């Protein structure tokens, strides 16, 4: 028997008295409702030792089942299901190599019922990249470290390829190298950062990760992407010939000044959104989001146009 006397029911012994002419009698046994999510429990009731000529029938024992409360069980079941869904969303993916390639070759990872027209369009535009990145090992290998390292290596190679292709495209179009650098090369290498910031803005409760990704990416580009090669080149020239390593600035001073001006305007806009309206660096009213978007795009276009005019000699640099 699974029910426990004193916790699930009030058991014990007693005398059942039948008056003259009585053929039925009720036995009351208190049941305790402990509000615990448990399975059905059972206890036994036994009749014995009849007196004054009374006799027991063939059935002297019965099993009483304490059923769980259906309403309470329903609430618990729904909570368990919601928790399971959240845990499934957070658990580490256990897809195999074969499943990764299968998902990459199917629209929306194989979930065709919920696939939209945009999903089909993006699938055909990114099919090659999806197959290439399916080479990255699944995340359950080596605690995810192998996936992280391989994905980082793939991103490095993809950035190099995109940068070279952008440079070749600019050369074919007859553009100056500085113009190519601030347009096609910058756009191609910054798209991963763009989508990372977009995803962070949609999924995170605050704007910290979205805005922080922008500043972090710029820090990596400047301190690591430029600082490390220049440091290596400076050491190499000093060790080889004892000379210093010089890099002509060209139009760098004008471009940096122009960028700094627009950066100050951008920071001012974020401060305005935070303290004035609608008290958030991101989000807010739809019309104000579009206004912010338009201001940012206009500043980007002005930066490209003015910098390109300066490189072509249409504008004279004060430096």
N, C-alpha and C positions, 0 to 999 in steps of 0.2 A: 504494500500500500504506500502511495506517495504522499498523501496528506498527513500533516503532523498535528497531533493532538496539542491543543493550547496555542497553536499559531494559525492553523487553517480552520479548525473547528473546535468546539467544546465537547470533548468526549467524556466518558465515565461509565458508571453502572447505575441501574435504577430498577424499580419494580413497576411492571405494567399491570394494572388492575382492571379486570373486566367485570362490570356489574351484571346483575341477572338480566339476561336477554340481549346483552350487547354482543355483536358479532364483528365489530371493527373498532380499531383504536389507533389514534395518531401518536407518533413519537416525534417530538420537536427537538432538533439538534441545531444549536446556533452555529452559523457559518461566519467566519471572519473575512471581511473584504480588506485585504492589505494593499490594494492598488499596485501590486507588482505584476509585471508582464511575465506570466508563468503559463505552462501548459496545463491541460486539464489534470486534476488531482483526484485521488480516490481514497475512500476509507470504508471499513467493513462494519456492519451492524449484525449482531448475533442474538437470537432468542434462545434461552436455555432455562432449565430447572423449573418446569411448570408445577403447580401445586393444586391441591383440592380437586384432584381427579382430572384436571385439564391435560390435554395431550397436544403436542406439536405436530404440525403437518410435515410434509416431505421437505419443504423449503424453510430452513431455520436460519439461513444467512442471506444477506444481500450486500451488494456493492453500491455505495453512493458515490456519484461523480460530481465533483465541484468544477463546473465549467468556468472558463475565463470570461471576464466581462467583454462582450463583443464591441461595445463602443470604445472602451479603453484600448482594447486590442487593435481596433481600427486606427486609432490615433497613433499608437506606437508603430504600427506597420507603415503608416504613411511617413512618419519621421524616419524610420529605418530606410525606406525607399529613397527619400530625399537625401539622406546622408550617403547612401550608396552611390547615388548619382554624382554628388559632389566629390566623393572619394575617387570615383572612376575618372572624373575630369582632371584630378590632380595626380593620379598615379602615374608612374613611369611607364612609358610605352613599351610594349613587349613584342612589337612587330619584328618579323624576321627579315633577312635580306630580300628574300623572294617577295614577301608582302610589300616591302618598300617599293620595289620596282613595279609591282602590280598596281599599287596606289598611284604611283607617278604616271602610269600609262592610262589611267582611267580618270574621267572627269569627276571633280569633286571627291577624289579618293574612292570612287566606286559608288558613292551615294547619289545615284542618278535621280531618285525621286525628288530630292530637295535641291537639285542643281538648277541654277538660273541661266539665262542667256549670257550674262556676264561671266559666269563660271566656265561656260563652253568657250567663250572668246579668249579668256585668260589661259585656258588649258592649251589651246592651239598656239598662242603666242609664246608660252613659256614651256612648251613640251620638252624641248632640247635641254633647257636648264634643269627641269625636274628630273630627267633621266640622269644627267651628270651628277647632281647632288644626291641622288639615290645611292650613289657609291659610298657615301658616308656611312660608317657602321651604325647599327641601331644603338639606342641610348642605354640599353641594359648590358652592354659590353663594358667591362672594367669600370663599373660604377659611373658611366657617362663620360669619363675623362677621354677615352679614345674618340668618342663622338665629337667632343669639344675641340680636341687637337686637330682631327681631320677636317672638321668644318672650318676651323680657322685657316688651315692651309689652303683649302679650296677657295675661301674668300680672298686670300692673298693672291692666288693665281688668277681668279676671275677679275680682281681689281686691276692687275697688271695687263690682262688681255683687253679689258674694256678701255683702259687708259691708252694702250697702244693703238687700238682700233680707232679711238676718237682722234688721236694725233694723226693717223693716216688719213682719216676722213677730212680733217681740217687742212691737211696738206693738199689733198686732191681738190678741195674747194678754193685753194689759193689764199687761205687765211693766215695771218701772222701767228706765230707760236703763242704769244701771250693771249691773243684772242681765243685761240683753240683751248688754251689751258683754263680760262675762266668760263668757257661755255661748255663744249662737249665733254672735255675731260672732267671738269668739276661736276657736271650734271651726271655723268655716268658713274663716277665713284661715290656720289652722294645719294644716289637713289636708295641703296640699302639703309642708310641712316634715315632717310625720309620715311620709309615704310616702318622702320623700327619705332620712330617717334610717333607715327600714326597709331600703331598697335598699342603702344604704351598709353597714349592719350585716351584710347577707347576702353582699355581694360583696367587702368589704375584709378584709384579714388582721387588722387591728387595729380597736379601737373609736374611734380618733381622729376619723375623719370623721363617724361617726354622732353621737357626743356633741358634737363641735365644731360640727356643723350646728345643734344646739339653742342653744348659746351664741351662735353667729353670727347666728341668726335673731332672738334676743332683742336682740342689740346693734343690728341694723338697725331693729327696731321702736322701740326706745327712742331711740337716737341720731339715726336718720334719720327714722323715721316720726313721732316727736314733736318731736325737737330742731329739725329743719329748719322745719316749719310754725310752731313757736313763735318761732324766730329771725326768720323773715320777718314774722310778726305784730308782734313787738316793734319791728323796724325801721320797719314801716309806721306804727304808732301814734306813734312818736317823730318821724318825718318829717312826718306829717300834722298832729298836734296838740301835739307835744312832751310827750305823756303816756306813762306806762308801760303796759305790757300785763299785766293781771292775769287769772289764771284761778283761780277758787275751787277749793279742793282737794276739798271734799265728803267722800266716804267713802274718799278715796284713801289717807290715812295708815293707816287700819285695814286696808285691803286689801293695801297694800304690806307691812305688818308681818306679816300672816298668810302672805302669799306667801314672805317671807323666812324665816319659821320652817319652812315645808315645804321650802323650797329647801335649808336647812341639813340637814334630815333626809335629803333626797335625796342630797346630797353625801356625808353620812356613810354612807349605804347603798352608794354607789359605792366609797368608800374601804374599807369592810368587805369588799366583794366582791373588791377588788384585793389586799388584804393578807392576808385571813383565808381566805375560802372563796368560790368555788373558784378564786381568783387570776385573776379576769377581770372587767372591768366589764360585759361582755356574755357571753351564752352560759352554758356550764356544764351542770350536771345539770338535767334537765327539771323536776324538782320545785322546784328553787331558782329557776329562771326564772319559774315560775308564782307563786311566793311574792313575788318582786320585782315582777312585774306587778301582783299584787293590792295590794301596798303602795302603788305609784304611783297606781293607780286610786282607792284609798280616799282618799289625800291630795288628789287632784283633786276628788273628790266633796265631801270635807269643806271644801275651800276655797270651792267654789261655794255649799254650803249655809250655812256660817257667814257668808260675805260677803252673801248674799241676805238672811239674817235681820237683819244689821246695817243694810242698806239699808231694809228694811221697818220698822225701828224695834223689832224683837223683841229685839235686843241693843244695849246702849248702848256706843258707842265711847268709850274712855278719852281720846281726843284731841279 
